[in-house]
Amino acid sequence: MTVETDERLDLLDALVYGDAFDCAVTLDELWRYARVRVGREALRRLLDEDPLLRSVVVERNGLLCLIGREELLARRPARLAHAATLRRRADRVARVLRHVPFVRGLVLTGSAAAGDAGEDADVDLLVIVEPGRLGTAFALLGTASRLLGRRLFCPNYYVATDDVAIPPGGVYVARELDQARVLVGDPGVLRAANEWLVDVFPNLAAAPPRASRTWSSRPQRALESLFAGRVEAWARRLAATRLLAHYGAHGDTVPADVAASFRDGTALRFHAGGGVEDALARYAAGRAELGEWLARLDSRRTDLRSTA
């Protein structure tokens, strides 16, 4: 099986992405997040047999990284173990938070969901909320998180049940959505509402059908009757104040799209800081550098064959 330079680069895309976030990858991650359609076993054979891939990929104990970045191979097992610890914490937290009024789904996101959690990682939660109740859900969960400690759980993204379709984005958004782990509610809610993910990662399985009903519990419905009236209006003012403080603490103003989605009642996001932009810049630069390296190696190989 032969491949061209550009195809090799697309096969190794997850390796470049992981490198930008200082993370070695598994074979399954490399296959799942390749930018070109390929069978898992075919990818395994290429890694074993293609001389150019063998010259740039290092594999050890089921983990892979780019040559010269072998320290990532030693780091990933501890990060996988810590992510597993955070996932167990998230499961315990979700058993309580599932009864919070107007919560219709809880989704673990971020590094804990991705299996790459550093020591300072949090239990980041995307909260799916009854339409028209973003403010109330935030007031209850955000306040609880501040009082109990953000390391216990950090609800930093709220979306209404009828707005879980995220606008098509690049590799970062697509990976965040695919890696997310549903703790409460319809397990296929994000994939079914975001079919565009397969345009970014063609090896992903077809999206499952959406469930016919959203989650709610009897204790929840009883508590919801206590929050009628003007609570949502007050809670939205509280959320708006917290948005300003959150982004202001990072030296930013509230992004226009964040303000608009909150104003429209579709989503509430607290995603300032985190270094994502820097990592994505490293990813773009790393992909360009690897592409040039593979092209040079391929050209050298071609010259050697022509003079043999």
Number of C-alpha atoms within 10 A of each C-alpha: 7 8 12 10 19 14 16 22 25 18 24 26 23 26 27 27 24 21 20 21 16 18 25 31 26 19 17 14 16 24 27 23 26 25 23 21 18 14 12 15 10 12 20 14 12 19 21 11 13 15 13 19 19 14 13 16 17 18 18 11 9 11 21 23 26 22 12 10 15 17 12 19 21 14 15 21 16 15 21 19 16 20 25 18 13 25 20 13 14 24 16 12 15 21 12 9 19 22 20 19 25 26 29 25 28 26 26 27 24 22 22 27 26 20 22 26 24 17 10 6 16 21 26 23 25 22 29 28 28 21 16 16 24 26 25 24 25 26 20 14 20 20 12 15 16 13 9 11 11 15 14 15 23 20 24 18 18 27 26 23 20 12 14 19 17 16 9 14 12 11 18 13 13 21 19 15 19 20 16 20 22 21 20 22 19 20 17 15 22 21 24 19 18 18 15 18 25 19 14 18 20 18 19 17 11 12 17 14 13 15 13 6 9 17 17 19 15 9 12 17 14 12 15 14 10 10 14 9 8 8 14 19 14 12 19 21 13 15 21 17 11 16 23 15 15 18 17 13 12 11 11 13 15 20 12 8 11 17 18 14 14 20 13 11 19 21 26 26 19 17 14 18 13 9 9 14 11 11 18 16 12 17 21 13 14 18 20 13 13 18 18 15 16 20 18 13 16 16 13 12 13 11 11 10 9 8 6 5
